[in-house]
């Protein structure tokens, strides 16, 4: 009898964490490494949020809370949904977890049985398919290539739905591509879903506030109220408020699903960190200048990186609508050999050679289900980004 569970054989470690770890190991060896692999804002958490956390500690709010969030935080989340998305939820329709990832995981674990299908548009965040597999379901990957703007089309969605389809995971703006669905595009997706009442929607809105130019964010339950009874709208404070380490995500859905997720959480992690919940409440209810100011910085960085990558031979970098990633194609380098002697026969070979030869860590596109691309996170300083783009250009110019 094997000691480790068979279910672990269905999943793989996160490729983004693996690349970040490898970059850290090389840096520890004395290499000059620039890591653009992690999706983490480089800003400090806003001061008023940090002060709220300190006040919570001083007030003794360091004990267990309700399993899936304090009443105060749930009320703040309900107010956020009403204010920003036009969605009305009661506290009983809201759950809080240790990061957005737990919200997604809880929902899938609470609803999937063996053979249930989950539609996952590619490119996708690396954890979606593995969470589906761990929960016993089957991810149905639908490729959304660059010439479609990395977006799921209504026809492709219709073709992917079967009687076993239980969920569609929709991430807008997207990690890794930064592609967002405008209202007309979201409307078209919702029209398909209305014809298939067994399909629920898991809306991952974590990058809601990091949008650029004239793009206007929207979410499925807002665009089509008739879907409200089968949508889980997930969000969190990690990206918009630079609170990745605080580990607070939240979701809103019909009460039976929320209760099922709370039941699961009660036998796994129990409540999220009490102090982090008070900090998240301050983030949602306090001044929002930070969100506006950081968005302007991210847009400047986006423009810097897109222009720099498009000046590199063999690369083609579209302009994302949001998040803090670019997802350029490196198709023009396939079949070439780097100056260090590596045959570039895939995006993974490209990423490994770039790290070995120029000390720049990116994540290869196969990790996100769509090649030949790679992901760069530009959630770092202009100085570092300029240096990184210069190294990438030198690498590309050295390929032949």
C-alpha positions as a Markdown table, in Angstrom:
| # | Residue | x | y | z |
|---|---|---|---|---|
| 1 | Unk | 0.0 | 0.0 | 0.0 |
| 2 | Unk | 1.4 | 3.4 | -1.1 |
| 3 | Unk | 1.8 | 6.0 | 1.7 |
| 4 | Unk | 1.1 | 9.0 | -0.5 |
| 5 | Unk | -2.4 | 9.6 | -1.8 |
| 6 | Unk | -3.1 | 8.8 | -5.5 |
| 7 | Unk | -4.8 | 12.2 | -5.8 |
| 8 | Unk | -1.4 | 13.9 | -5.6 |
| 9 | Unk | -0.4 | 12.2 | -8.8 |
| 10 | Unk | -3.1 | 14.2 | -10.6 |
| 11 | Unk | -1.4 | 17.6 | -9.9 |
| 12 | Unk | 2.0 | 19.2 | -10.3 |
| 13 | Unk | 3.8 | 22.0 | -8.3 |
| 14 | Unk | 3.1 | 25.6 | -9.4 |
| 15 | Unk | 5.4 | 26.5 | -12.3 |
| 16 | Unk | 5.4 | 30.1 | -11.2 |
| 17 | Unk | 6.6 | 29.2 | -7.8 |
| 18 | Unk | 9.2 | 26.8 | -9.3 |
| 19 | Unk | 10.6 | 29.5 | -11.5 |
| 20 | Unk | 10.7 | 32.0 | -8.6 |
| 21 | Unk | 12.4 | 29.4 | -6.4 |
| 22 | Unk | 15.0 | 28.7 | -9.1 |
| 23 | Unk | 15.7 | 32.4 | -9.6 |
| 24 | Unk | 16.2 | 32.7 | -5.8 |
| 25 | Unk | 18.6 | 29.8 | -5.7 |
| 26 | Unk | 20.7 | 31.3 | -8.5 |
| 27 | Unk | 20.7 | 34.7 | -6.7 |
| 28 | Unk | 21.9 | 32.9 | -3.5 |
| 29 | Unk | 24.8 | 31.6 | -5.6 |
| 30 | Unk | 25.9 | 35.1 | -6.4 |
| 31 | Unk | 24.3 | 35.5 | -9.8 |
| 32 | Unk | 22.8 | 38.8 | -10.8 |
| 33 | Unk | 19.2 | 37.7 | -11.3 |
| 34 | Unk | 16.1 | 39.7 | -12.2 |
| 35 | Unk | 12.9 | 37.8 | -11.3 |
| 36 | Unk | 9.8 | 38.8 | -13.2 |
| 37 | Unk | 8.0 | 35.6 | -12.4 |
| 38 | Unk | 6.0 | 36.4 | -9.3 |
| 39 | Unk | 2.6 | 38.2 | -9.5 |
| 40 | Unk | 3.1 | 40.4 | -6.4 |
| 41 | Unk | 2.9 | 44.2 | -6.2 |
| 42 | Unk | 6.1 | 45.8 | -5.1 |
| 43 | Unk | 4.3 | 48.6 | -3.2 |
| 44 | Unk | 3.9 | 48.8 | 0.6 |
| 45 | Unk | 0.4 | 48.0 | 2.0 |
| 46 | Unk | -1.4 | 51.4 | 2.5 |
| 47 | Unk | -0.5 | 53.1 | 5.8 |
| 48 | Unk | -4.1 | 53.3 | 7.1 |
| 49 | Unk | -4.4 | 49.5 | 6.6 |
| 50 | Unk | -1.3 | 48.8 | 8.5 |
| 51 | Unk | -2.5 | 51.1 | 11.3 |
| 52 | Unk | -5.8 | 49.3 | 11.5 |
| 53 | Unk | -3.9 | 46.0 | 11.9 |
| 54 | Unk | -1.8 | 47.5 | 14.7 |
| 55 | Unk | -5.0 | 48.8 | 16.4 |
| 56 | Unk | -6.6 | 45.4 | 16.1 |
| 57 | Unk | -3.6 | 43.8 | 17.9 |
| 58 | Unk | -3.6 | 46.4 | 20.6 |
| 59 | Unk | -7.4 | 45.9 | 21.1 |
| 60 | Unk | -6.8 | 42.2 | 21.6 |
| 61 | Unk | -8.5 | 41.0 | 18.3 |
| 62 | Unk | -6.1 | 38.0 | 18.1 |
| 63 | Unk | -8.4 | 35.2 | 18.8 |
| 64 | Unk | -10.6 | 32.8 | 16.7 |
| 65 | Unk | -13.3 | 34.5 | 14.6 |
| 66 | Unk | -16.3 | 33.1 | 12.8 |
| 67 | Unk | -15.1 | 30.3 | 10.5 |
| 68 | Unk | -15.6 | 32.2 | 7.3 |
| 69 | Unk | -15.2 | 35.8 | 8.3 |
| 70 | Unk | -16.2 | 38.4 | 10.9 |
| 71 | Unk | -19.6 | 40.1 | 10.6 |
| 72 | Unk | -17.8 | 43.5 | 10.3 |
| 73 | Unk | -15.7 | 42.3 | 7.4 |
| 74 | Unk | -18.7 | 40.7 | 5.7 |
| 75 | Unk | -20.6 | 43.9 | 5.9 |
| 76 | Unk | -17.7 | 45.8 | 4.4 |
| 77 | Unk | -17.5 | 43.3 | 1.5 |
| 78 | Unk | -21.3 | 43.6 | 1.0 |
| 79 | Unk | -21.0 | 47.4 | 0.9 |
| 80 | Unk | -18.1 | 47.0 | -1.6 |
| 81 | Unk | -20.2 | 44.8 | -4.0 |
| 82 | Unk | -23.1 | 47.3 | -3.8 |
| 83 | Unk | -21.0 | 50.4 | -4.3 |
| 84 | Unk | -18.6 | 49.2 | -7.0 |
| 85 | Unk | -20.5 | 46.4 | -8.8 |
| 86 | Unk | -24.2 | 47.1 | -8.3 |
| 87 | Unk | -24.6 | 43.7 | -6.6 |
| 88 | Unk | -26.7 | 43.2 | -3.4 |
| 89 | Unk | -25.5 | 40.5 | -1.0 |
| 90 | Unk | -26.3 | 39.8 | 2.6 |
| 91 | Unk | -23.6 | 38.7 | 5.0 |
| 92 | Unk | -24.9 | 35.1 | 4.8 |
| 93 | Unk | -24.1 | 35.1 | 1.1 |
| 94 | Unk | -20.4 | 36.1 | 1.7 |
| 95 | Unk | -17.4 | 33.9 | 2.7 |
| 96 | Unk | -13.9 | 35.0 | 3.6 |
| 97 | Unk | -10.9 | 32.7 | 3.2 |
| 98 | Unk | -7.1 | 32.7 | 3.5 |
| 99 | Unk | -6.6 | 34.3 | 0.1 |
| 100 | Unk | -8.5 | 34.1 | -3.1 |
| 101 | Unk | -7.0 | 30.7 | -3.8 |
| 102 | Unk | -8.9 | 29.2 | -0.9 |
| 103 | Unk | -12.2 | 30.6 | -2.1 |
| 104 | Unk | -11.7 | 28.9 | -5.5 |
| 105 | Unk | -10.5 | 25.7 | -3.9 |
| 106 | Unk | -13.4 | 25.5 | -1.4 |
| 107 | Unk | -15.9 | 26.1 | -4.2 |
| 108 | Unk | -14.5 | 23.3 | -6.3 |
| 109 | Unk | -14.0 | 20.9 | -3.5 |
| 110 | Unk | -17.6 | 21.5 | -2.3 |
| 111 | Unk | -19.2 | 21.0 | -5.6 |
| 112 | Unk | -17.2 | 18.6 | -7.9 |
| 113 | Unk | -17.7 | 14.9 | -8.1 |
| 114 | Unk | -15.7 | 12.5 | -10.2 |
| 115 | Unk | -16.2 | 13.2 | -13.9 |
| 116 | Unk | -17.7 | 16.7 | -13.5 |
| 117 | Unk | -16.2 | 19.1 | -16.0 |
| 118 | Unk | -14.9 | 22.6 | -15.5 |
| 119 | Unk | -14.3 | 24.8 | -18.5 |
| 120 | Unk | -10.9 | 26.6 | -18.2 |
| 121 | Unk | -10.0 | 29.2 | -20.9 |
| 122 | Unk | -6.3 | 29.1 | -21.8 |
| 123 | Unk | -4.1 | 30.9 | -21.1 |
| 124 | Unk | -5.1 | 30.4 | -17.5 |
| 125 | Unk | -3.8 | 31.0 | -14.1 |
| 126 | Unk | -1.6 | 27.9 | -13.4 |
| 127 | Unk | -3.6 | 26.7 | -10.3 |
| 128 | Unk | -7.1 | 26.4 | -12.0 |
| 129 | Unk | -6.7 | 23.0 | -13.7 |
| 130 | Unk | -4.8 | 21.5 | -10.8 |
| 131 | Unk | -7.5 | 22.5 | -8.3 |
| 132 | Unk | -10.1 | 21.0 | -10.5 |
| 133 | Unk | -8.1 | 17.8 | -10.7 |
| 134 | Unk | -7.5 | 17.7 | -6.9 |
| 135 | Unk | -11.3 | 18.0 | -6.4 |
| 136 | Unk | -11.9 | 15.0 | -8.6 |
| 137 | Unk | -13.2 | 17.0 | -11.6 |
| 138 | Unk | -11.9 | 17.2 | -15.2 |
| 139 | Unk | -10.6 | 20.5 | -16.6 |
| 140 | Unk | -11.8 | 21.2 | -20.1 |
| 141 | Unk | -9.2 | 23.5 | -21.6 |
| 142 | Unk | -10.4 | 25.8 | -24.3 |
| 143 | Unk | -7.5 | 27.6 | -26.1 |
| 144 | Unk | -8.0 | 31.4 | -26.6 |
| 145 | Unk | -5.2 | 32.4 | -28.9 |
| 146 | Unk | -3.6 | 35.8 | -29.3 |
| 147 | Unk | -5.6 | 36.6 | -32.5 |
| 148 | Unk | -8.8 | 36.3 | -30.3 |
| 149 | Unk | -7.3 | 38.7 | -27.8 |
| 150 | Unk | -6.8 | 35.8 | -25.4 |
| 151 | Unk | -10.5 | 35.8 | -24.8 |
| 152 | Unk | -13.1 | 33.0 | -24.8 |
| 153 | Unk | -15.5 | 33.4 | -27.7 |
| 154 | Unk | -19.2 | 32.5 | -27.4 |
| 155 | Unk | -18.9 | 29.8 | -30.1 |
| 156 | Unk | -15.9 | 28.2 | -28.3 |
| 157 | Unk | -17.8 | 28.2 | -25.0 |
| 158 | Unk | -20.9 | 26.7 | -26.6 |
| 159 | Unk | -18.8 | 23.9 | -28.2 |
| 160 | Unk | -17.1 | 23.1 | -24.9 |
| 161 | Unk | -20.3 | 22.7 | -22.8 |
| 162 | Unk | -21.5 | 19.1 | -22.2 |
| 163 | Unk | -24.1 | 17.6 | -19.8 |
| 164 | Unk | -21.2 | 17.0 | -17.4 |
| 165 | Unk | -20.2 | 20.7 | -17.3 |
| 166 | Unk | -20.5 | 22.2 | -13.8 |
| 167 | Unk | -18.4 | 25.3 | -13.9 |
| 168 | Unk | -16.9 | 27.9 | -16.2 |
| 169 | Unk | -13.9 | 29.7 | -14.6 |
| 170 | Unk | -13.7 | 33.3 | -16.0 |
| 171 | Unk | -10.8 | 35.6 | -15.0 |
| 172 | Unk | -11.0 | 39.2 | -16.1 |
| 173 | Unk | -8.6 | 40.9 | -16.3 |
| 174 | Unk | -6.6 | 37.8 | -16.8 |
| 175 | Unk | -3.5 | 36.3 | -15.3 |
| 176 | Unk | -1.4 | 35.8 | -17.4 |
| 177 | Unk | -2.5 | 37.8 | -20.4 |
| 178 | Unk | -4.0 | 40.9 | -18.9 |
| 179 | Unk | -6.9 | 40.5 | -21.3 |
| 180 | Unk | -10.3 | 41.8 | -20.1 |
| 181 | Unk | -13.9 | 41.3 | -21.2 |
| 182 | Unk | -15.7 | 44.5 | -22.0 |
| 183 | Unk | -19.5 | 44.6 | -21.4 |
| 184 | Unk | -20.4 | 43.5 | -24.9 |
| 185 | Unk | -18.0 | 40.6 | -24.8 |
| 186 | Unk | -19.2 | 39.6 | -21.3 |
| 187 | Unk | -22.8 | 39.9 | -22.5 |
| 188 | Unk | -22.2 | 37.5 | -25.3 |
| 189 | Unk | -20.7 | 34.9 | -22.8 |
| 190 | Unk | -23.6 | 35.3 | -20.5 |
| 191 | Unk | -26.1 | 34.7 | -23.4 |
| 192 | Unk | -24.5 | 31.3 | -23.9 |
| 193 | Unk | -24.7 | 30.5 | -20.2 |
| 194 | Unk | -28.4 | 31.4 | -20.1 |
| 195 | Unk | -29.0 | 28.5 | -22.4 |
| 196 | Unk | -27.2 | 26.0 | -20.1 |
| 197 | Unk | -28.8 | 26.2 | -16.6 |
| 198 | Unk | -26.5 | 23.5 | -15.2 |
| 199 | Unk | -23.4 | 25.6 | -15.7 |
| 200 | Unk | -22.2 | 27.8 | -12.8 |
| 201 | Unk | -19.7 | 30.6 | -13.3 |
| 202 | Unk | -16.7 | 31.2 | -11.1 |
| 203 | Unk | -15.8 | 34.8 | -11.7 |
| 204 | Unk | -12.2 | 35.5 | -10.6 |
| 205 | Unk | -12.2 | 39.3 | -10.3 |
| 206 | Unk | -9.0 | 39.7 | -8.3 |
| 207 | Unk | -7.5 | 42.3 | -10.8 |
| 208 | Unk | -10.7 | 44.3 | -10.9 |
| 209 | Unk | -9.1 | 47.6 | -10.0 |
| 210 | Unk | -5.9 | 47.2 | -12.1 |
| 211 | Unk | -7.3 | 48.3 | -15.5 |
| 212 | Unk | -6.0 | 50.7 | -18.0 |
| 213 | Unk | -6.9 | 53.3 | -20.7 |
| 214 | Unk | -10.6 | 53.4 | -21.2 |
| 215 | Unk | -11.3 | 49.8 | -20.2 |
| 216 | Unk | -14.3 | 49.4 | -17.9 |
| 217 | Unk | -14.4 | 46.4 | -15.6 |
| 218 | Unk | -17.6 | 44.3 | -15.4 |
| 219 | Unk | -18.5 | 41.0 | -13.8 |
| 220 | Unk | -21.0 | 38.3 | -15.0 |
| 221 | Unk | -23.6 | 38.7 | -12.2 |
| 222 | Unk | -23.6 | 42.4 | -12.8 |
| 223 | Unk | -24.0 | 42.1 | -16.6 |
| 224 | Unk | -26.7 | 39.4 | -16.4 |
| 225 | Unk | -28.8 | 39.4 | -13.2 |
| 226 | Unk | -30.5 | 36.2 | -14.4 |
| 227 | Unk | -27.3 | 34.4 | -13.7 |
| 228 | Unk | -27.0 | 35.6 | -10.1 |
| 229 | Unk | -28.3 | 32.3 | -8.7 |
| 230 | Unk | -25.3 | 30.4 | -10.2 |
| 231 | Unk | -22.4 | 32.7 | -10.0 |
| 232 | Unk | -19.6 | 32.8 | -7.4 |
| 233 | Unk | -18.0 | 36.2 | -7.6 |
| 234 | Unk | -14.5 | 36.0 | -6.1 |
| 235 | Unk | -12.2 | 38.9 | -5.1 |
| 236 | Unk | -9.7 | 39.9 | -2.5 |
| 237 | Unk | -7.3 | 42.5 | -1.2 |
| 238 | Unk | -4.0 | 41.1 | -2.3 |
| 239 | Unk | -3.5 | 42.8 | -5.7 |
| 240 | Unk | -5.4 | 46.1 | -5.4 |
| 241 | Unk | -4.0 | 46.9 | -1.9 |
| 242 | Unk | -0.6 | 45.2 | -2.1 |
| 243 | Unk | -1.7 | 42.7 | 0.7 |
| 244 | Unk | -0.5 | 39.4 | -0.8 |
| 245 | Unk | 1.0 | 38.3 | 2.5 |
| 246 | Unk | -2.1 | 39.2 | 4.6 |
| 247 | Unk | -4.0 | 36.3 | 2.9 |
| 248 | Unk | -7.5 | 37.5 | 2.6 |
| 249 | Unk | -9.9 | 36.6 | -0.2 |
| 250 | Unk | -13.6 | 36.6 | -0.3 |
| 251 | Unk | -16.5 | 35.5 | -2.4 |
| 252 | Unk | -20.3 | 36.0 | -2.8 |
| 253 | Unk | -22.8 | 33.5 | -4.0 |
| 254 | Unk | -26.2 | 31.9 | -3.2 |
| 255 | Unk | -26.3 | 30.9 | 0.5 |
| 256 | Unk | -26.4 | 27.1 | 0.0 |
| 257 | Unk | -23.0 | 27.3 | -1.7 |
| 258 | Unk | -21.6 | 29.6 | 0.9 |
| 259 | Unk | -22.7 | 27.3 | 3.7 |
| 260 | Unk | -21.1 | 24.3 | 1.9 |
| 261 | Unk | -17.8 | 26.2 | 1.5 |
| 262 | Unk | -17.9 | 27.3 | 5.2 |
| 263 | Unk | -18.5 | 23.6 | 6.2 |
| 264 | Unk | -15.4 | 22.6 | 4.3 |
| 265 | Unk | -13.4 | 25.4 | 5.7 |
| 266 | Unk | -14.4 | 24.5 | 9.2 |
| 267 | Unk | -12.6 | 21.2 | 8.8 |
| 268 | Unk | -9.5 | 22.6 | 7.0 |
| 269 | Unk | -8.1 | 26.0 | 7.9 |
| 270 | Unk | -11.0 | 27.4 | 10.0 |
| 271 | Unk | -11.0 | 31.2 | 10.2 |
| 272 | Unk | -8.6 | 33.5 | 8.3 |
| 273 | Unk | -6.2 | 35.5 | 10.4 |
| 274 | Unk | -8.1 | 37.8 | 12.7 |
| 275 | Unk | -5.7 | 40.7 | 12.4 |
| 276 | Unk | -5.7 | 40.4 | 8.6 |
| 277 | Unk | -9.5 | 40.6 | 8.6 |
| 278 | Unk | -9.5 | 44.0 | 10.4 |
| 279 | Unk | -6.8 | 45.2 | 7.9 |
| 280 | Unk | -9.0 | 44.1 | 5.0 |
| 281 | Unk | -12.0 | 45.9 | 6.4 |
| 282 | Unk | -9.9 | 49.1 | 6.6 |
| 283 | Unk | -8.8 | 48.5 | 3.0 |
| 284 | Unk | -12.3 | 48.2 | 1.7 |
| 285 | Unk | -13.8 | 51.0 | 3.7 |
| 286 | Unk | -11.0 | 53.5 | 3.8 |
| 287 | Unk | -9.7 | 56.0 | 1.3 |
| 288 | Unk | -9.1 | 54.6 | -2.2 |
| 289 | Unk | -6.4 | 57.0 | -3.4 |
| 290 | Unk | -3.9 | 54.2 | -3.2 |
| 291 | Unk | -5.8 | 52.2 | -5.8 |
| 292 | Unk | -5.9 | 55.1 | -8.3 |
| 293 | Unk | -2.2 | 56.0 | -7.8 |
| 294 | Unk | -0.9 | 52.5 | -8.1 |
| 295 | Unk | -3.0 | 51.9 | -11.2 |
| 296 | Unk | -1.2 | 54.9 | -12.9 |
| 297 | Unk | 2.2 | 53.4 | -12.0 |
| 298 | Unk | 1.2 | 50.0 | -13.4 |
| 299 | Unk | 0.0 | 51.6 | -16.6 |
| 300 | Unk | 3.3 | 53.4 | -17.0 |
| 301 | Unk | 5.2 | 50.2 | -16.5 |
| 302 | Unk | 3.0 | 48.3 | -18.9 |
| 303 | Unk | 3.7 | 50.8 | -21.6 |
| 304 | Unk | 7.4 | 50.7 | -20.9 |
| 305 | Unk | 7.5 | 46.9 | -21.1 |
| 306 | Unk | 5.3 | 46.5 | -24.1 |
| 307 | Unk | 7.4 | 49.0 | -26.1 |
| 308 | Unk | 10.6 | 47.4 | -25.1 |
| 309 | Unk | 9.5 | 43.9 | -25.9 |
| 310 | Unk | 8.1 | 44.8 | -29.3 |
| 311 | Unk | 11.6 | 46.2 | -30.1 |
| 312 | Unk | 13.1 | 42.7 | -29.6 |
| 313 | Unk | 13.6 | 40.5 | -32.6 |
| 314 | Unk | 11.2 | 37.5 | -32.7 |
| 315 | Unk | 8.8 | 38.8 | -30.0 |
| 316 | Unk | 5.3 | 40.2 | -30.4 |
| 317 | Unk | 3.7 | 41.7 | -27.3 |
| 318 | Unk | 0.0 | 42.7 | -27.3 |
| 319 | Unk | -1.2 | 45.5 | -25.1 |
| 320 | Unk | -3.1 | 44.2 | -22.0 |
| 321 | Unk | -6.2 | 45.8 | -20.7 |
| 322 | Unk | -5.4 | 45.2 | -17.0 |
| 323 | Unk | -3.6 | 43.2 | -14.3 |
| 324 | Unk | 0.2 | 43.6 | -14.2 |
| 325 | Unk | 1.4 | 41.0 | -16.7 |
| 326 | Unk | 2.3 | 40.9 | -20.4 |
| 327 | Unk | 2.1 | 37.6 | -22.4 |
| 328 | Unk | 4.2 | 38.1 | -25.5 |
| 329 | Unk | 4.6 | 35.5 | -28.3 |
| 330 | Unk | 8.1 | 34.3 | -28.9 |
| 331 | Unk | 7.1 | 32.4 | -32.1 |
| 332 | Unk | 9.6 | 34.3 | -34.1 |
| 333 | Unk | 12.5 | 32.6 | -32.2 |
| 334 | Unk | 11.3 | 29.0 | -32.5 |
| 335 | Unk | 14.0 | 27.0 | -34.2 |
| 336 | Unk | 16.8 | 29.4 | -33.5 |
| 337 | Unk | 19.8 | 28.9 | -31.3 |
| 338 | Unk | 20.8 | 31.2 | -28.5 |
| 339 | Unk | 24.3 | 32.7 | -28.2 |
| 340 | Unk | 24.9 | 30.3 | -25.4 |
| 341 | Unk | 24.1 | 27.3 | -27.7 |
| 342 | Unk | 20.6 | 26.5 | -26.6 |
| 343 | Unk | 18.1 | 25.4 | -29.3 |
| 344 | Unk | 14.9 | 27.4 | -28.8 |
| 345 | Unk | 12.4 | 24.8 | -29.7 |
| 346 | Unk | 9.7 | 25.8 | -27.1 |
| 347 | Unk | 8.8 | 28.6 | -24.8 |
| 348 | Unk | 10.1 | 26.5 | -21.9 |
| 349 | Unk | 13.5 | 26.3 | -23.6 |
| 350 | Unk | 13.4 | 30.1 | -24.2 |
| 351 | Unk | 12.6 | 30.8 | -20.5 |
| 352 | Unk | 15.4 | 28.5 | -19.2 |
| 353 | Unk | 18.0 | 29.9 | -21.6 |
| 354 | Unk | 17.0 | 33.5 | -20.8 |
| 355 | Unk | 17.5 | 32.8 | -17.1 |
| 356 | Unk | 20.8 | 30.9 | -17.6 |
| 357 | Unk | 22.3 | 33.3 | -20.1 |
| 358 | Unk | 20.9 | 36.7 | -19.1 |
| 359 | Unk | 19.7 | 36.2 | -15.5 |
| 360 | Unk | 16.1 | 37.1 | -16.2 |
| 361 | Unk | 13.4 | 34.9 | -14.8 |
| 362 | Unk | 10.1 | 34.7 | -16.7 |
| 363 | Unk | 7.4 | 31.9 | -16.8 |
| 364 | Unk | 7.0 | 29.9 | -20.0 |
| 365 | Unk | 3.7 | 29.9 | -21.7 |
| 366 | Unk | 3.1 | 26.1 | -21.5 |
| 367 | Unk | 2.6 | 26.5 | -17.8 |
| 368 | Unk | -0.5 | 28.6 | -18.6 |
| 369 | Unk | -1.8 | 26.3 | -21.3 |
| 370 | Unk | -1.0 | 28.3 | -24.4 |
| 371 | Unk | 2.3 | 28.3 | -26.3 |
| 372 | Unk | 4.6 | 29.8 | -27.7 |
| 373 | Unk | 4.4 | 32.6 | -25.2 |
| 374 | Unk | 5.9 | 33.7 | -21.9 |
| 375 | Unk | 4.7 | 35.8 | -19.0 |
| 376 | Unk | 6.4 | 38.8 | -17.4 |
| 377 | Unk | 5.1 | 40.4 | -14.3 |
| 378 | Unk | 5.9 | 44.1 | -14.4 |
| 379 | Unk | 5.0 | 44.6 | -10.7 |
| 380 | Unk | 8.5 | 45.9 | -10.0 |
| 381 | Unk | 10.4 | 49.2 | -10.4 |
| 382 | Unk | 11.0 | 51.0 | -13.7 |
| 383 | Unk | 14.8 | 50.7 | -13.2 |
| 384 | Unk | 14.6 | 46.9 | -12.9 |
| 385 | Unk | 12.2 | 46.6 | -15.8 |
| 386 | Unk | 14.4 | 48.7 | -18.1 |
| 387 | Unk | 17.4 | 46.5 | -17.2 |
| 388 | Unk | 15.3 | 43.3 | -17.7 |
| 389 | Unk | 14.0 | 44.4 | -21.1 |
| 390 | Unk | 17.6 | 45.4 | -22.2 |
| 391 | Unk | 18.8 | 41.9 | -21.2 |
| 392 | Unk | 15.9 | 40.2 | -23.1 |
| 393 | Unk | 16.6 | 42.3 | -26.2 |
| 394 | Unk | 20.3 | 41.3 | -26.0 |
| 395 | Unk | 19.2 | 37.6 | -25.7 |
| 396 | Unk | 16.9 | 37.9 | -28.7 |
| 397 | Unk | 19.5 | 39.7 | -30.8 |
| 398 | Unk | 21.9 | 36.9 | -30.0 |
| 399 | Unk | 19.6 | 34.2 | -31.4 |
| 400 | Unk | 20.1 | 33.0 | -35.0 |
